[in-house]
Amino acid sequence: MNTPTASARLARAARLVACVALAFAGLSQTACQQPTAPADPHDLVVAITPPLGPFTAGETITWSVTVTNHSSGESGAVKLNDATGATCAAAGNTTCPSSATPNDVDNIPAGGRLTFTFTRTLPADGLGVQDISFSVSSELDTDPTNDSVSQTVTIDESRNGSYRVFSGDGRTYDLTLDFTHATWAIVGNGADATGTLSSELVDGAPVYLLGNGGRFRTVVWGLAGEADLGAGTASFMGSRLFATGLYFLNNLTFNVAARDWNSGLVSTAIETVFLNTSTMTRCTDATAYTLADCPSASKSTYTVSALDADFTAVNDAAPDDVIHFRLAEVGSTFYFVRAEADATGGRHFRLGIPDNAGPAAATYWGGDTQGHWNTVAVAANGTWTLSRTAPDDTGTGDTATFTTIGATAPAGLRLATRASDGGSLYFATADLIGFTVGTPAGPSAGYLMILSR
């Protein structure tokens, strides 16, 4: 109930006296009728100071919202849609809500203002568009059109786009990723599919899940993971950037993981590849050798040509032996990648790691040809420990100890024997990508795991 002010009561009394006098005089009383008071608008106005972009995954953003009473009267009780966790600053004889009832304001006087400051940590996986909004309501507010604000926060996703994927099944695919809208699409070799991206954190880093059971991690301009794309579970490596032209083939030596399908049989081995402008030299032997120590019977020389990012190598001694490959740029490093079928229906996969001083102590993640997702911790003492962690925590882990292969083997290559079954594996890493691949014989034959860090 509204109580008239003293001045209003005096004015009404004076008006009544005038009306009585007019009545006794027999005059019109129109002038003494109660005037219709103009409505006093009650208007709360909400405004936002949005967070300043660009925004990155995992970043903490800050923004503020002001609620101002733009009318000449008091607002009465005000309901906020959600100010929980926000800090509040008051101006113009206004009082912030209590922590017990953060969404209830008793009153905002004319010209009064409340400012709420919010913070939010954006998802570490970078998936999805983030919406921030705020609104108020009051029974006395005559203009609800300015009682709410909203803002869309889009994470700056340089990872969005198409990746050429080289799969351990000996095939290539084009994988398009949209982290902003959490979608994926893959085409190539009959594996056409689309779906929604989701993620799980593994050791604090997001592992992205494809709806077809595949999963991967991203690195700078690339990715590595595993999936069954129609030819059995296989590790894969993808990139958005590739070298174009023979200029980039400048004295590059790679330790190459090889996985082949011939007549239904899968085999694995290690190769050495050297690239220098228009020449490729390749060592394929049951034993890992440097090119200088490679037996002549296991060494081949190819002439290389380039068409944009696609390189073609033709064996100088056997022109029917043709190899197509690319140099994928991931981070600041080039990797030798190949996945193709030959004229007889065999399929071939190659991933070449630049030769270096050997694996550094670090933690790597990767999917393997057994369908497991693994965390591989490499210690400074030359041991590595494999554990299966979410999203695949089935089975048991494994350990192995690195051994150098010998003076005639590449410096960056290590040999490891699995404690679980005695299987021997070659291991090589550089910068962000690595591999562990089974030797030609024994329980590890056919095994491949592509690693990322």
C-alpha positions in Angstrom: 0.0 0.0 0.0 1.4 3.5 -1.0 1.2 6.2 1.7 0.7 9.8 0.4 3.4 12.3 1.3 2.6 15.3 3.5 2.6 17.7 0.5 0.2 15.4 -1.4 -2.2 15.4 1.6 -2.1 19.2 1.8 -2.8 19.6 -1.9 -5.7 17.2 -1.6 -7.2 19.1 1.3 -6.9 22.4 -0.5 -8.6 20.9 -3.5 -11.5 19.7 -1.3 -12.0 23.2 0.2 -12.1 24.7 -3.3 -14.7 22.2 -4.4 -16.9 22.9 -1.5 -16.7 26.7 -2.2 -17.6 26.2 -5.8 -20.6 24.0 -4.9 -22.0 26.7 -2.6 -21.6 29.2 -5.4 -23.4 27.0 -7.9 -20.4 26.9 -10.2 -18.9 24.0 -12.3 -16.8 21.6 -10.3 -14.8 20.3 -13.2 -11.6 22.1 -12.1 -11.7 20.4 -8.7 -12.0 16.8 -10.0 -9.1 14.5 -9.0 -6.4 14.8 -11.7 -5.1 11.7 -13.3 -1.4 11.5 -12.3 1.0 10.5 -15.0 2.5 7.1 -14.6 5.9 7.1 -13.0 7.9 4.6 -15.2 10.0 2.1 -13.3 12.8 1.0 -15.6 15.6 -1.3 -14.9 18.3 -1.5 -17.6 20.8 -4.3 -17.9 24.1 -3.8 -19.8 27.1 -6.1 -20.4 30.8 -5.5 -20.7 31.8 -8.6 -22.6 35.0 -10.5 -22.3 37.7 -9.6 -24.7 38.9 -12.2 -27.2 40.3 -14.1 -28.9 39.8 -17.0 -26.6 41.7 -20.2 -26.2 40.7 -23.6 -24.8 41.1 -23.7 -21.0 41.3 -19.9 -20.7 39.6 -18.1 -17.8 37.4 -15.3 -19.1 35.9 -12.3 -17.2 33.0 -10.1 -17.9 30.7 -7.8 -16.0 27.0 -6.9 -16.0 25.4 -3.7 -14.6 21.8 -3.3 -13.4 20.8 0.4 -13.3 17.5 1.9 -12.1 16.8 4.5 -14.8 13.5 5.7 -13.3 12.7 8.4 -10.8 11.3 5.9 -8.3 12.5 3.0 -6.4 12.6 -0.4 -8.1 11.1 -2.5 -5.4 12.3 -6.1 -5.1 14.4 -7.3 -8.0 15.1 -11.0 -8.9 18.3 -11.9 -10.7 18.4 -14.9 -12.9 21.8 -16.1 -11.6 24.5 -14.1 -9.8 25.8 -17.0 -7.8 29.6 -16.8 -7.5 29.8 -13.3 -9.0 31.4 -10.4 -7.2 29.2 -7.3 -6.7 29.9 -3.6 -6.4 27.1 -1.2 -5.5 26.6 2.6 -6.3 23.9 5.2 -5.6 22.8 4.0 -2.1 22.3 0.5 -3.4 23.1 -2.6 -1.4 24.5 -5.8 -3.0 22.6 -9.1 -2.3 23.8 -11.3 0.5 25.8 -14.4 -0.2 22.9 -16.4 1.3 20.4 -15.0 -1.3 22.7 -13.9 -4.2 19.8 -13.6 -6.6 17.5 -11.4 -4.5 17.9 -7.6 -4.3 15.5 -5.8 -1.9 15.5 -2.5 -3.8 17.5 -0.3 -6.2 16.9 3.4 -5.6 16.4 5.8 -8.5 19.8 6.1 -10.2 21.2 3.3 -8.2 23.5 0.6 -9.8 24.8 -2.9 -9.2 27.8 -4.3 -11.1 28.3 -8.0 -11.1 31.7 -9.5 -12.3 31.7 -13.1 -13.5 34.5 -15.5 -14.4 34.4 -18.8 -16.3 37.0 -21.3 -17.4 36.5 -22.3 -21.0 36.5 -26.1 -21.7 40.0 -27.6 -22.0 38.9 -29.5 -25.1 37.8 -26.4 -26.9 34.5 -28.0 -27.9 31.3 -26.0 -28.4 30.2 -22.4 -28.4 29.9 -20.8 -24.9 26.9 -18.6 -24.2 26.8 -16.1 -21.3 23.6 -14.4 -20.3 22.0 -12.4 -17.5 18.5 -11.1 -16.8 16.5 -9.4 -14.0 12.8 -9.1 -13.2 10.7 -6.7 -11.1 7.0 -6.3 -10.7 7.3 -2.5 -11.0 9.4 -2.6 -14.2 7.4 -1.1 -17.0 9.9 -1.9 -19.8 11.1 -5.5 -19.7 12.7 -5.2 -23.2 16.0 -4.1 -21.7 16.1 -6.5 -18.7 18.4 -9.1 -20.2 21.7 -9.4 -22.1 23.5 -12.3 -23.8 26.9 -12.8 -25.5 28.4 -15.7 -27.5 32.0 -16.7 -26.7 33.7 -18.7 -29.5 37.0 -20.3 -28.8 39.6 -19.3 -31.3 40.0 -22.7 -33.0 42.9 -22.7 -35.4 42.5 -26.5 -35.3 39.2 -26.3 -37.3 39.6 -27.6 -40.8 40.5 -30.6 -42.9 43.3 -33.1 -42.1 44.8 -35.6 -44.5 45.0 -38.8 -42.5 47.5 -41.5 -43.2 46.2 -44.7 -41.6 48.1 -47.8 -40.5 45.6 -49.7 -42.7 47.4 -48.5 -45.7 44.8 -45.9 -46.8 44.4 -42.2 -46.7 41.3 -40.3 -45.5 40.2 -36.7 -45.2 39.0 -35.9 -41.7 37.2 -32.5 -41.2 37.0 -31.3 -37.6 34.9 -28.4 -36.3 35.7 -28.0 -32.6 33.6 -24.9 -32.3 30.4 -26.9 -33.1 31.8 -30.3 -31.9 31.4 -32.1 -35.2 33.5 -34.3 -37.4 33.3 -35.8 -40.9 35.5 -38.3 -42.7 35.6 -39.3 -46.3 37.7 -41.7 -48.4 37.9 -45.4 -49.2 34.3 -46.0 -48.3 34.6 -44.7 -44.8 32.3 -41.7 -45.3 30.7 -40.8 -42.0 29.8 -37.8 -39.8 29.3 -37.4 -36.1 29.6 -35.4 -32.9 32.9 -34.8 -31.2 33.2 -35.5 -27.5 36.2 -35.8 -25.2 37.6 -37.2 -22.1 40.6 -36.0 -20.1 43.6 -38.3 -19.9 46.4 -37.1 -17.6 45.0 -33.6 -17.9 45.0 -33.6 -21.8 41.8 -34.1 -23.8 41.4 -37.2 -25.9 38.8 -36.7 -28.6 36.2 -39.4 -29.3 34.7 -40.1 -32.7 31.3 -41.6 -32.8 32.7 -44.6 -34.7 34.8 -45.7 -31.8 37.9 -43.8 -32.9 39.9 -41.4 -30.8 42.8 -39.0 -31.2 44.8 -36.2 -29.7 45.7 -33.0 -31.4 49.2 -31.5 -31.7 50.3 -28.3 -33.5 48.9 -28.6 -37.0 48.3 -32.4 -36.6 46.8 -35.2 -34.8 47.4 -38.9 -33.9 45.0 -41.6 -32.9 43.4 -44.9 -33.8 40.1 -46.1 -35.3 38.6 -48.9 -37.4 37.8 -47.2 -40.7 36.7 -50.3 -42.4 39.9 -52.4 -42.6 40.5 -53.2 -39.0 41.7 -51.1 -36.1 44.7 -49.1 -37.1 46.8 -46.2 -35.8 46.7 -43.0 -37.8 48.5 -39.7 -38.1 47.1 -36.6 -39.8 48.3 -33.1 -40.7 46.9 -29.9 -42.2 50.3 -28.7 -43.5 52.5 -30.4 -46.0 55.8 -29.5 -47.8 55.3 -28.5 -51.4 58.2 -28.9 -53.9 61.5 -30.5 -54.0 63.1 -27.6 -52.2 62.0 -29.1 -48.9 63.8 -32.4 -49.6 67.0 -31.1 -48.2 69.2 -33.8 -46.7 66.5 -35.4 -44.6 67.0 -38.8 -42.9 64.0 -40.7 -41.5 63.6 -43.8 -39.3 60.5 -45.3 -40.9 57.9 -47.6 -39.4 56.6 -49.9 -42.1 53.4 -51.9 -42.0 52.3 -53.9 -45.1 49.3 -56.0 -46.2 50.1 -58.7 -48.8 47.7 -61.6 -49.6 45.9 -61.0 -46.3 49.1 -61.1 -44.2 50.2 -58.1 -42.1 53.9 -57.5 -41.6 55.9 -54.8 -39.8 59.5 -53.7 -40.2 61.9 -50.7 -40.0 63.3 -48.8 -42.9 65.7 -45.9 -43.4 65.0 -43.2 -45.9 67.2 -40.3 -47.1 65.8 -37.4 -49.2 67.9 -34.9 -51.0 66.1 -32.7 -53.6 65.2 -35.1 -56.5 66.8 -38.3 -55.0 65.5 -40.8 -52.4 67.7 -43.5 -51.0 66.0 -46.3 -49.1 67.3 -49.2 -47.0 65.0 -52.1 -46.5 66.6 -54.9 -44.5 65.6 -57.3 -41.7 68.1 -55.4 -39.6 68.0 -51.6 -38.9 70.9 -49.9 -40.6 72.1 -46.4 -41.3 72.3 -45.8 -45.0 76.1 -45.8 -44.9 76.0 -49.3 -43.4 73.1 -50.7 -45.4 74.0 -53.8 -47.5 74.0 -52.9 -51.1 71.4 -55.6 -51.8 69.0 -53.8 -49.4 69.6 -50.3 -50.7 67.5 -48.7 -53.5 67.8 -45.3 -55.2 64.7 -43.4 -56.5 64.2 -40.3 -58.6 61.7 -38.0 -57.0 59.3 -35.5 -58.6 56.8 -33.2 -57.0 53.3 -32.0 -57.8 52.2 -29.6 -55.1 52.3 -31.6 -51.8 52.5 -35.0 -53.5 55.9 -36.6 -54.2 56.4 -39.5 -56.5 59.6 -41.7 -56.2 60.5 -44.1 -59.1 63.0 -46.8 -58.5 65.9 -46.2 -60.8 66.6 -49.9 -61.2 63.0 -51.1 -61.2 60.6 -48.5 -62.8 57.5 -50.5 -61.7 58.5 -49.8 -58.1 56.7 -46.4 -57.5 56.2 -44.8 -54.1 53.9 -41.8 -53.4 54.5 -39.9 -50.2 54.2 -36.6 -48.5 56.1 -34.6 -45.9 53.7 -33.7 -43.1 54.6 -30.6 -41.0 53.6 -31.1 -37.4 54.9 -28.4 -35.0 58.2 -27.4 -36.5 59.1 -30.9 -37.8 58.6 -32.7 -41.1 57.5 -36.3 -41.0 57.6 -38.8 -43.9 54.1 -40.2 -44.5 52.8 -42.8 -47.0 49.6 -44.8 -47.3 48.7 -46.4 -50.6 47.8 -49.6 -52.5 50.0 -51.2 -55.1 49.1 -52.7 -58.4 48.6 -56.2 -56.9 46.2 -55.0 -54.2 48.8 -54.9 -51.4 48.6 -51.9 -49.0 51.5 -50.0 -47.5 51.9 -47.6 -44.6 55.0 -45.6 -43.7 55.6 -43.1 -41.0 59.1 -41.6 -40.9 60.6 -39.9 -37.8 63.6 -37.6 -38.4 66.8 -39.3 -37.1 68.0 -37.7 -33.9 69.9 -38.5 -30.7 67.2 -40.8 -29.4 64.0 -40.6 -27.4 63.8 -38.0 -24.7 62.3 -38.5 -21.3 58.6 -37.6 -21.8 55.1 -38.8 -21.7 53.3 -39.9 -24.9 49.8 -41.0 -25.8 48.6 -43.2 -28.6 46.2 -45.8 -29.9 47.5 -49.1 -31.2 46.5 -51.8 -33.6 45.0 -53.8 -30.7 42.4 -51.2 -30.2 43.9 -49.9 -26.9 44.5 -46.3 -25.9 47.8 -46.1 -24.1 49.9 -43.7 -22.0 53.6 -44.3 -22.5 56.0 -42.8 -20.0 59.6 -42.7 -21.1 62.1 -42.4 -18.3 65.6 -40.8 -18.5 67.1 -44.2 -17.6 66.0 -45.7 -20.9 62.9 -47.6 -19.7 59.3 -47.0 -20.8 56.1 -47.9 -19.0 52.9 -48.4 -20.9 49.6 -48.1 -19.1 46.0 -48.2 -20.5 44.0 -45.3 -19.3 40.6 -43.8 -19.9 38.9 -43.8 -22.3 40.3 -47.3 -22.6 41.3 -48.8 -19.2 40.9 -52.4 -20.2 43.7 -54.9 -20.1 47.0 -54.5 -18.3 50.0 -52.3 -18.7 53.5 -53.2 -19.8 57.1 -52.2 -19.4 60.2 -52.5 -21.5 63.8 -51.4 -21.4 65.5 -49.6 -24.4 68.6 -51.1 -25.8 70.8 -49.5 -28.5 70.8 -51.6 -31.6 74.5 -51.2 -32.5 77.0 -49.0 -34.2 75.5 -49.7 -37.6 71.9 -48.7 -36.6 70.4 -45.2 -36.8 71.2 -43.0 -33.7 67.6 -42.1 -33.1 66.2 -45.7 -33.1 65.8 -47.9 -30.0 64.8 -51.5 -29.6 62.6 -52.5 -26.7 61.5 -55.9 -25.4 58.0 -56.1 -23.9 58.0 -57.6 -20.4 54.5 -59.2 -21.1 55.4 -61.4 -24.0 59.0 -60.8 -25.0 57.9 -59.1 -28.2 60.5 -56.8 -29.7 59.6 -53.3 -30.8 61.4 -50.4 -32.5 60.8 -47.0 -30.9 61.5 -43.5 -32.3 60.3 -40.0 -31.5 60.9 -36.5 -32.6 59.2 -33.3 -31.3 55.5 -34.1 -31.2 55.1 -37.5 -33.0 56.6 -40.9 -32.5 56.0 -44.6 -33.1 56.6 -48.0 -31.7 56.4 -50.8 -34.3 56.9 -54.5 -34.1 60.0 -56.3 -35.6 59.4 -58.6 -38.5 59.2 -61.7 -36.4 57.9 -62.7 -33.0 54.8 -61.8 -31.0 55.0 -58.1 -31.8 55.0 -58.6 -35.6 52.2 -56.5 -37.2 51.9 -54.2 -34.1 51.9 -50.4 -34.6 51.3 -47.5 -32.2 51.6 -43.9 -33.3 52.4 -41.6 -30.4 51.8 -37.9 -29.7 53.0 -35.7 -26.9 
